[in-house]
Amino acid sequence: SQKIEQNSEALNIQEGKTATLTCNYTNYSPAYLQWYRQDPGRGPVFLLLIRENEKEKRKERLKVTFDTTLKQSLFHITASQPADSATYLCALVTLISNFGNEKLTFGTGTRLTIIP
Amino acid sequence: EAGVTQFPSHSVIEKGQTVTLRCDPISGHDNLYWYRRVMGKEIKFLLHFVKESKQDESGMPNNRFLAERTGGTYSTLKVQPAELEDSGVYFCASSQDGRPNTEAFFGQGTRLTVV
């Protein structure tokens, strides 16, 4: 069966350290993988997108890797700050038609807390 | 520029009643999506509009759910009659061109509680 798993439900990291979140999937062949941030009572906010033929993508303190052999994406936040505390969601995009399939298939999310 | 707006933010209804959720996408976004998160589960796709047409409604749980997007602007999602298992947070998202590498913008969600 198809499954998307994010490494842990909750992760506590000391401020200033690098937070690493994991997204593993089975029985999918995603063309793209996206990472979102979600704060309590809010909708998900897009952070980064990485294509299947890309190994790594960076944006400021964020870095995403994508290994289609391992079926895994890692999401890193360097020099973490308390303001980075939120739930982080990975989402797969699989292409099933000429129109493209834009629907997102989400993981359950990891609640990250940065401890001052 | 206004983001994706959803109304109401919260709704508490009794089992068997009808509820209508509304989503106003970002102006100019032809693609509109509905998602739902039930307690303890991941966010799941419900359906996708391109303008006023339903592109993909494979995620709609059953025929108690009816989504419309008249005129290709705002969309409504009606649940009739509501059941207890319909409780959750309903998100709407929009994107400009719907390509898979396009960012989706989400609303804040409508928290639906069926009692």
Boltz contact constraints between the chains, C-beta under 6 A:
constraints:
  - contact:
      token1: [A, 31]
      token2: [B, 100]
      max_distance: 6.0
  - contact:
      token1: [A, 32]
      token2: [B, 100]
      max_distance: 6.0
  - contact:
      token1: [A, 32]
      token2: [B, 101]
      max_distance: 6.0
  - contact:
      token1: [A, 42]
      token2: [B, 108]
      max_distance: 6.0
  - contact:
      token1: [A, 43]
      token2: [B, 91]
      max_distance: 6.0
  - contact:
      token1: [A, 43]
      token2: [B, 106]
      max_distance: 6.0
  - contact:
      token1: [A, 43]
      token2: [B, 107]
      max_distance: 6.0
  - contact:
      token1: [A, 43]
      token2: [B, 108]
      max_distance: 6.0
  - contact:
      token1: [A, 43]
      token2: [B, 109]
      max_distance: 6.0
  - contact:
      token1: [A, 44]
      token2: [B, 106]
      max_distance: 6.0
  - contact:
      token1: [A, 46]
      token2: [B, 103]
      max_distance: 6.0
  - contact:
      token1: [A, 49]
      token2: [B, 101]
      max_distance: 6.0
  - contact:
      token1: [A, 93]
      token2: [B, 100]
      max_distance: 6.0
  - contact:
      token1: [A, 100]
      token2: [B, 99]
      max_distance: 6.0
  - contact:
      token1: [A, 100]
      token2: [B, 100]
      max_distance: 6.0
  - contact:
      token1: [A, 102]
      token2: [B, 98]
      max_distance: 6.0
  - contact:
      token1: [A, 102]
      token2: [B, 100]
      max_distance: 6.0
  - contact:
      token1: [A, 103]
      token2: [B, 45]
      max_distance: 6.0
  - contact:
      token1: [A, 103]
      token2: [B, 48]
      max_distance: 6.0
  - contact:
      token1: [A, 106]
      token2: [B, 42]
      max_distance: 6.0
  - contact:
      token1: [A, 106]
      token2: [B, 43]
      max_distance: 6.0
  - contact:
      token1: [A, 108]
      token2: [B, 42]
      max_distance: 6.0
